Amino acid sequence: MMHRTRHSENRQQGFTLLEVLIALLVLSIGLLGLAALQTTGLRSNEMASMRTTSTMLTYDISDRMRANTQGTTDGDYVIDSGPVTGAVTDCTSLDCTTAQLATFDLSQWKAAVGRLPGGQGEITQTAGPPLLHTITVRWDENRTGASGTDCPPDDPDDLRCFRLVIAE
């Protein structure tokens, strides 16, 4: 009887190679899931950051327009998605006309919008009353080379956009 007990004790010692492989498989599947979760979280965080930046930029130029009411009324803040053209006077230390201030504001705004991937900004004006300005910021959220300009985007090839309409 003693011989039988010893034999069964020897069979129960340690892990078999199969048990170790199964444990490694379960662990690796869990780690792969965790890595995928981390990647998705980082991507979502970056998208949220771009949306926040575009919102801040839109409200920044609207505040600048409210501070320069004459330039806004004269249409000095109307600009397409291209770059600012003409001479830009640094209005931080000089007295500028309302048109010069608008050009300065737009050049700073366009530079900030350009830091978004594929960033574009435009401002349109619609005659009133009330006088309406539509501020649109577009960017390539997925960094896929999107170029479409529909807002809101209807197609995966469209840039993501944020639009704000302000009335004077």
Secondary structure, DSSP 8 states (H G I E B T S, - for coil): -HHHHHHHHHHTSS--HHHHHHHHHHHHHHHHHHHHHHHHHHHHHHHHHHHHHHHHHHHHHHHHHHH-HHHHHTTTT-B-SS---S----TTTS---HHHHHHHHHHHHHHHHTTSTT-EEEEEEE-SSS-EEEEEEEE-TT-S---B--SS--STTB-EEEEEEEE-
